[in-house]
Amino acid sequence: MPRPAKIEEATKQYKLLMTVSSYERLKKHAAEQQARSLDQVSVADLIRESIEIYLEALDDDDYEGGVGSSSGDGV
């Protein structure tokens, strides 16, 4: 039986290269979230959610493009 579709709009595939340590951290978080949920949670789910959060920040009028404390804001 095929997996149910999680994305209800047009999609685009993209091959992503990441470090093994980043993948393993995401895998651990996905397993923890799935244990607390009735839904299946995968590494891909976490990546998609992170992209949406980042895009919302980019679309925000207050976003200045800085990363961390090196953005020059003195924080």
Buried (B, 14 or more C-beta within 10 A) or exposed (E): EEEEEEEEEEEEEEEEEEEEEEEEEBEEEBEEBBEEEEEEBBBEBBBEEEEEEEEEEEEEEEEEEEEEEEEEEEE
